[in-house]
Amino acid sequence: MKKIYFVRHCSADGQHKDSPLTTIGMRQAHLLSNFFSKENIAIDKIISSPYLRAIESIKPFATKSSSEIEIDDRLSERILSDEPIDDWIEVLEQSFNDHNFALPGGESAKDAIQRANTVLESIYSDDNIKNVIIVSHGNIMALLLQQYDGNFGFEKWKELQNPDIYLINYNTDTSTIECLWNA
Ligand SMILES: O=C(O)[C@@H](CO)OP(=O)(O)O
C-alpha cells in the first residue's frame, strides 16, 4: 500500500501564481509541518505545484525534515479561461458536471485530470516510493479525488479548506480516501 497525502495550500493573498501566503497562512504552514511530524511516517517525496502558495505551505515541513521540494508543473491549478471571468464559480460547477467543457484558453476537467494523473501514475508505478506529499490546489485536487470517490464533485470542492489534507490509501485493487485535516 502507498500513502499519498494530497494537500491543498494554506491561506494565500490572491490567486496569481506568485501570490504569497497570508500571515495566517504562514501559521497554518507550521501547523501542517507539526501534523506531518506527528504522523511519524517516512516521507519519500514531496512534490509541489510551482505556485508560490503551494511551495510556501510545505516549506516548514520540508526544512524540518531536510527534504527537497520537487516542483512539478503538472500540479498547477487549472486555468478556467484566458480572460477574467466574473461568474467563475458557475463555470467551475459546469465543468464538474461536464468534463469536456472548456472556455477559450481554458483547460477542460478531462485534460486537467489527465495531466495531473500522470504524477500519481508515476508514484504508483515506482516500487521505491511508498509515502508521498503532494501540494496543489482546490480544483485539481477535487477532480483527482473524484476518481476515488464518485461523490467528490462541486459541492465537496466548496467544502475544501485552506489548508486541507486528503489521504489516498493506494492499493492496486482498491484505493480509499480520507480527510485528515480538521482544524
Ligand atoms: O479554489 C480553487 O479550487 C482554486 C481556484 O483556482 O484555487 P486554489 O489555488 O485557491 O485552491
The ligand as an ORCA input file, in Angstrom:
! r2SCAN-3c Opt
* xyz 0 1
  O     -10.318     27.180     -5.113
  C      -9.758     26.591     -6.055
  O     -10.041     25.459     -6.400
  C      -8.718     27.278     -6.832
  C      -9.347     28.212     -7.837
  O      -8.454     28.401     -8.872
  O      -7.760     27.894     -6.154
  P      -6.753     27.495     -5.033
  O      -5.373     27.619     -5.640
  O      -7.035     28.569     -4.063
  O      -7.011     26.153     -4.455
*
